[in-house]
Amino acid sequence: MKDNKTFTMIKPDAVGNGHIGAILDQIIKGGFKITAMKYTKLTEQKAGEFYEVHKERPFYGELVSFMSSGPIVAAILEKDNAVDDFRKLIGATDPSKADKGTIRQLFAESIGANAIHGSDSTENAQIEGSFFFSSLEKF
């Protein structure tokens, strides 16, 4: 994955509330090209592996349980300055503090059920994208 790619997941709350299409529309209107995408469901074990970096934090168990509670949409996105631009598009983790018109301001329910994940660095985008997609699935 190059510097112009990032990784995202539409989380179980947003999927369950029927927001997949609206969120994908926001992403595309934000100038991102989808280069890989899948609809899937994480097991508790796989959610635990994905969020291993947070294992020592107090919210880890709740996060793993939430992320394995329903289907998600995983995607690799491409655009110049992808990581930073996507983080601006999704907004603050706390939807009450997210800027107007951001994905989390529009679709998130709470800090925990915040609709969408976005990689925080190019390096993590590569790791996270490779967690979900084989080289044959990335375009």
N, C-alpha and C positions, 0 to 999 in steps of 0.2 A: 504494500500500500504506500503510495507516495504522499508527500506533504499536502497534496490537494484532496485527500480523502479523510473521511471520518466515519464513525460507526454510531448507529442509533438503535434503540429498541422502543417500540410503542408498548407500554406496560399493560399488565392485565386489567387495570382499572379503566383505561381509555379504550382498550379492545372491548371489554364487557359493556361499556356505555355506548358502543357503536360509533366511535370517533376515528376509526382507521382512515376512512376516505377523506374526512376533513383535515386530519393531520397530514396525510400524504399530500393533499392539495397545498397546504401551507408550505411544506418542504419544497415542492416543485416551484411554487410561486416565489420562494426565497432564492431561486436560482440553482438549486441542487439537482444533480442528475443521479438517479438511483442506478447503481452498478451491480448490486446484488440485493435480493430480498427474499424472505421466507416467513411463512406463518407457521408457528411451532409452539410447543408447550415445554417448558423446562421442568424436569423432575427436581425434587429437593436437592438431590446430589449434584446435578448440573448447575443449579442456581448457586449452591454453595461453592462450587468450583469457580464459577464466574465472579462471584463476589468475595473470593478468598482474601483479597487485599484488606477487607473490612472485618475479618474473622475475630479480631480482638476488640472490636467496638461493640458497645452495648446494644446497638440496633441490628446487629448481624442476623440473629435468629428470626426476628420479625421480617427483615428484608428478604431472607431466603424463603420464608413461608409465603410472603406476599408475591414474590416473583414466580413461584411455582403454583400459584393459586388459579391460574387460567392461562389461556393462550397469549402469546406476544407476537409482534411483528419485528423481526430483526432486519436491518438493512445497512449496506455500505453506501455512502453518499460521496459524490465528487463535486468539487467547486474550488476555485482559488480561495485560499485562506479558510479552508473547510472547517477546521476545528473551532476557531474563534467565531466565525460567522454563524455556525450552527448553535453554539452556546448562546449567542445573542438572540437567535430566532426562538430558542426554547424558553429562555427566561430563567429567572431565579428559581432555585429548588422549592422555596416557599411560594406557592402561587399568589398569596396575598401581597407579596413583595415583588412579584414579576411585573415587568413593564407591560403596559396596555398593548394588546394585540399579539403578545408572545403565545406560543403553544401552551405553556403551563398556565398562563393567566386565563386563557380561553377554555382549557379542557381539564386541568388538574383539580383534584378534590382537596388535597392536603399535602403537607410536606412528604408524608409517606406514600401516598397515592398521587404521585406528581406527573402522571401521564406518559412521560418519555425520558429516556436516558440519552445522554450525549457524551461522547468521549471527551476527556479533559486534556488530552495531548495527542500529537501525531503518533507517538510510540504506543500509547494505550489504544488508539484507534486500530492500529495494526494488530495488536494482541487480541482485542475484542472481536474484530472482524474475522480473524483466523479461528477464533473459538467456535463461531457459527458456520463459517463457509470454507469449503475446500478450494483449492486453486482452480478447480474446474467450474466453480460457481461464481467466481469473481470476474467481472468484465471491466 
